[in-house]
């Protein structure tokens, strides 16, 4: 797969190379990450989730040693690898305003999750059932933004890509919230089946209560507002047009959670995961592993 456009340049220095050949610029890091993702799209978007499905199901069935089953370092490492397309795609857009916005969003994420765990407000009374690494106040994983941000960011990016400038602010907000809820309709049943987390009073939807989705809508309204204020919309639209891999994280999401739900017989989430992948095909973004539907990558800038 040929290299594509790498992103906006940055003049600021962020360090120095170890060989003394000169400063390592942000532009250099963006180029290297961009090349890493492009050269390994199949591995990141297809192979990692397939291996992940096998390991997660084996862990849930007690078929692998305890020290490996649901090991938090392995889980977090694999998740970070699958997040590389999202990171590489958005990194050129992260200026001071975006960095502040992401910081606000991280604080908001921890806040609503802590409220949810301790009070049951927003998402219903739930708890984490496996070790996801160090916990904030003994209740919420410190790595929470790694799991929460992609649902919100990918939903925002997908709606921006598909709608362009055709939607007003209210319509775009509604569309993003629909995608957010749709992704969680896929994620939570699979996570509950694996034993990642659970509710004190299981709901009718594969053990997930309806209140959970009301909570996602309410928290999503705030989060989408923060994102809209933090990202330059013109630059975002241009980056989406020029970076063909930026939504690959949604491919890995659909593959992993679609197959997990299929194993446990959760057929509505499976149908939603298939629908997500078909949307990506339609948007010319499911173009890895020879599945290109005609989109040509844009040559890299010099």
matplotlib code that plots the C-alpha trace (Angstrom):
import matplotlib.pyplot as plt

x = [0.0, 1.5, 2.2, -0.3, -0.4, 1.1, -0.5, 0.1, 3.6, 4.8, 7.7, 8.2, 11.0, 10.1, 13.4, 16.8, 17.9, 20.3, 22.8, 23.3, 22.1, 19.7, 16.4, 13.6, 10.6, 7.0, 6.7, 9.2, 7.3, 4.0, 5.7, 7.1, 3.8, 2.0, 4.3, 4.1, 0.3, 0.2, 2.7, 0.9, -2.8, -3.7, -1.9, -3.5, -7.0, -7.5, -4.9, -4.8, -8.6, -8.7, -6.0, -7.8, -11.0, -9.3, -7.5, -10.5, -12.8, -10.1, -9.8, -13.5, -13.7, -10.7, -8.7, -5.5, -3.3, -4.5, -1.4, -2.3, -6.1, -7.3, -3.8, -4.2, -0.9, -1.6, -5.1, -4.0, -1.1, -3.3, -5.9, -3.2, -2.0, -5.5, -5.8, -2.7, -4.7, -6.9, -3.8, -1.8, -4.8, -5.6, -2.1, -1.4, -4.6, -3.6, -2.7, -2.9, -6.6, -7.2, -4.9, -6.8, -10.0, -8.8, -7.6, -11.1, -12.7, -10.4, -11.4, -15.0, -14.7, -13.2, -15.8, -18.9, -17.5, -16.8, -20.3, -21.7, -19.7, -20.4, -24.0, -25.5, -26.5, -26.3, -25.3, -27.0, -25.3, -22.3, -18.8, -15.7, -15.2, -11.7, -8.4, -7.9, -4.8, -4.3, -7.6, -8.5, -9.9, -10.1, -13.1, -12.3, -9.3, -6.7, -6.6, -10.3, -9.7, -8.1, -11.4, -13.8, -12.2, -12.3, -16.1, -16.7, -13.9, -14.7, -18.4, -17.6, -15.2, -17.6, -20.4, -18.1, -16.9, -20.3, -22.2, -19.6, -21.2, -24.7, -25.8, -26.4, -25.0, -28.2, -28.5, -24.8, -25.0, -28.0, -26.2, -23.0, -25.1, -26.8, -23.5, -22.1, -25.1, -24.9, -21.3, -22.1, -25.0, -22.2, -19.6, -21.4, -23.1, -19.8, -18.0, -20.7, -20.5, -16.7, -17.1, -15.4, -18.1, -21.7, -24.8, -26.3, -29.6, -29.1, -31.1, -33.2, -30.6, -28.1, -27.7, -27.3, -30.0, -31.6, -30.4, -26.8, -27.7, -29.5, -26.3, -24.3, -26.6, -26.4, -22.6, -22.2, -23.9, -21.3, -18.4, -19.5, -19.7, -16.1, -14.9, -16.6, -15.0, -11.6, -11.1, -10.7, -13.5, -12.0, -8.7, -10.6, -12.5, -9.3, -7.5, -10.4, -10.3, -6.6, -5.9, -7.4, -6.6, -8.0, -11.1, -9.3, -10.0, -13.7, -12.7, -10.9, -13.8, -16.4, -14.3, -13.4, -16.8, -18.8, -17.0, -17.1, -20.9, -21.3, -19.6, -21.9, -25.0, -25.7, -27.1, -28.4, -24.9, -23.5, -25.9, -24.9, -21.2, -21.8, -23.8, -20.8, -18.4, -20.8, -20.9, -17.1, -17.1, -19.6, -17.5, -14.4, -12.7, -12.6, -9.6, -7.2, -6.3, -7.2, -10.7, -10.2, -13.4, -11.6, -10.1, -6.6, -4.2, -2.9, 0.8, 2.9, 4.1, 7.8]
y = [0.0, 3.3, 6.1, 8.9, 12.4, 12.6, 15.7, 19.3, 20.4, 21.7, 24.0, 23.2, 21.1, 18.4, 16.7, 15.7, 12.6, 10.3, 10.2, 14.0, 14.6, 17.3, 18.0, 15.5, 17.7, 17.0, 16.7, 13.8, 12.0, 12.5, 11.1, 8.1, 7.2, 7.8, 5.4, 2.8, 2.8, 2.7, -0.1, -2.2, -1.5, -5.2, -6.2, -3.4, -3.4, -7.1, -9.4, -7.8, -8.0, -11.5, -12.6, -10.6, -12.4, -15.8, -14.8, -13.1, -16.1, -18.5, -16.4, -16.3, -20.1, -20.7, -22.2, -20.2, -19.7, -17.1, -15.0, -14.4, -14.4, -10.8, -9.6, -5.8, -5.0, -7.3, -5.8, -2.2, -2.9, -4.5, -1.7, 0.9, -0.8, -0.8, 2.9, 3.8, 4.8, 7.2, 8.7, 9.0, 10.4, 13.1, 14.0, 16.7, 18.5, 18.6, 22.2, 24.0, 24.4, 20.8, 19.7, 21.7, 20.3, 16.7, 17.4, 18.8, 15.7, 13.4, 15.1, 14.9, 11.2, 10.4, 12.5, 10.9, 7.4, 7.9, 9.3, 6.3, 3.8, 5.3, 6.5, 4.6, 8.0, 8.1, 4.5, 2.5, 0.7, -1.2, -2.3, -3.4, -7.2, -7.7, -6.0, -3.2, -1.9, 0.9, 2.3, 5.9, 6.1, 2.3, 2.5, 3.6, 2.5, 5.2, 4.0, 4.9, 7.6, 4.9, 3.1, 6.0, 8.5, 6.2, 5.7, 9.4, 10.4, 7.7, 8.6, 12.3, 11.5, 9.2, 11.7, 14.5, 12.3, 11.2, 14.5, 17.1, 20.5, 19.3, 19.1, 21.9, 21.9, 20.2, 17.6, 16.8, 16.4, 14.0, 12.0, 11.7, 10.6, 7.9, 6.5, 6.6, 4.7, 2.3, 1.5, 1.0, -1.3, -3.5, -3.0, -3.5, -6.9, -8.4, -6.9, -8.2, -11.6, -11.7, -10.5, -7.1, -5.3, -5.8, -4.2, -4.9, -5.2, -6.6, -5.1, -6.7, -6.0, -8.8, -7.8, -4.0, -1.7, 1.0, 3.6, 3.0, 4.3, 7.3, 8.1, 7.8, 10.3, 12.8, 12.6, 12.5, 15.9, 17.5, 15.6, 16.4, 20.1, 20.0, 18.3, 20.8, 23.7, 22.0, 21.0, 23.2, 21.9, 22.9, 21.2, 18.1, 17.8, 18.1, 15.6, 13.1, 13.5, 13.0, 10.3, 7.0, 5.1, 7.4, 5.3, 1.9, 1.8, 1.3, -1.7, -3.4, -2.5, -4.0, -7.2, -7.8, -7.0, -8.5, -11.8, -11.8, -11.2, -13.9, -16.4, -15.6, -15.6, -11.9, -11.5, -7.9, -6.5, -8.8, -7.2, -3.7, -4.6, -5.8, -2.6, -0.5, -2.4, -2.0, 1.8, 1.9, 0.0, 2.5, 5.4, 3.9, 3.3, -0.5, -0.7, -3.0, -6.6, -6.2, -5.0, -1.6, -0.2, 2.3, 5.0, 5.8, 7.1, 10.7, 10.9, 12.1, 15.7, 16.3]
z = [0.0, -1.0, 1.5, 1.6, 2.9, 6.3, 7.8, 8.7, 9.4, 12.8, 13.3, 17.0, 18.3, 20.8, 21.5, 20.0, 18.2, 20.1, 17.2, 17.3, 13.8, 14.9, 16.5, 16.1, 15.0, 15.5, 11.7, 11.8, 14.5, 12.5, 9.4, 11.2, 12.8, 9.6, 7.8, 10.6, 10.4, 6.6, 6.3, 8.9, 8.2, 7.8, 11.0, 13.0, 11.7, 11.0, 12.5, 16.0, 16.5, 15.2, 17.6, 20.3, 19.8, 20.2, 23.4, 24.9, 24.3, 25.5, 28.7, 29.3, 28.9, 31.2, 28.4, 28.9, 32.1, 34.6, 34.2, 30.6, 30.8, 30.8, 31.7, 32.0, 30.3, 27.4, 27.1, 27.2, 24.9, 22.3, 22.6, 22.1, 18.9, 17.5, 18.4, 16.3, 13.2, 15.3, 16.9, 13.7, 11.9, 14.4, 15.7, 13.0, 14.2, 17.9, 18.6, 21.9, 21.7, 20.9, 23.7, 26.2, 24.9, 25.2, 28.8, 29.6, 28.0, 30.0, 33.3, 32.3, 31.5, 34.9, 36.6, 35.0, 35.4, 39.1, 39.6, 37.7, 39.8, 43.2, 42.7, 39.7, 38.2, 34.4, 33.6, 36.3, 39.2, 37.7, 38.5, 36.8, 37.2, 35.9, 36.4, 33.9, 35.5, 38.1, 39.4, 40.2, 43.7, 43.6, 41.2, 37.7, 35.5, 34.9, 31.3, 30.9, 28.2, 26.0, 26.0, 26.1, 23.7, 20.6, 20.8, 20.9, 18.4, 15.9, 16.0, 15.5, 12.6, 10.9, 10.9, 9.8, 6.9, 5.8, 6.2, 5.2, 5.6, 5.0, 8.6, 11.0, 14.6, 16.1, 13.4, 13.6, 17.4, 17.0, 14.3, 16.5, 19.5, 17.3, 16.3, 19.9, 21.1, 18.2, 19.0, 22.7, 21.6, 20.1, 22.9, 26.1, 25.4, 24.4, 27.4, 29.7, 28.2, 28.7, 32.3, 31.8, 33.8, 34.8, 36.3, 39.7, 38.0, 34.5, 31.7, 29.0, 26.3, 26.8, 30.5, 29.8, 31.2, 29.1, 31.6, 30.4, 26.9, 28.4, 30.3, 27.0, 25.4, 28.3, 28.6, 24.9, 24.5, 26.7, 25.0, 21.5, 22.5, 23.8, 20.6, 18.4, 20.3, 20.3, 16.7, 13.7, 11.5, 8.2, 9.1, 10.3, 7.1, 5.0, 7.1, 6.8, 3.1, 2.8, 5.4, 4.3, 7.5, 10.1, 10.7, 10.7, 14.5, 13.6, 11.4, 14.3, 16.6, 14.2, 13.7, 17.3, 19.0, 16.2, 16.5, 20.3, 20.2, 17.6, 19.8, 22.7, 20.5, 20.8, 17.3, 17.5, 18.3, 15.5, 13.0, 14.2, 13.8, 10.3, 9.5, 10.7, 8.5, 5.5, 6.2, 6.1, 2.8, 1.4, 2.6, 0.9, 4.2, 4.3, 2.0, 3.8, 3.0, -0.7, 0.1, -1.5, -3.1, -5.3, -3.1, -4.0, -1.3, -1.8, -2.4, 0.5, 0.6, 0.3]

ax = plt.figure().add_subplot(projection="3d")
ax.plot(x, y, z, "-o")
ax.set_aspect("equal")
plt.show()
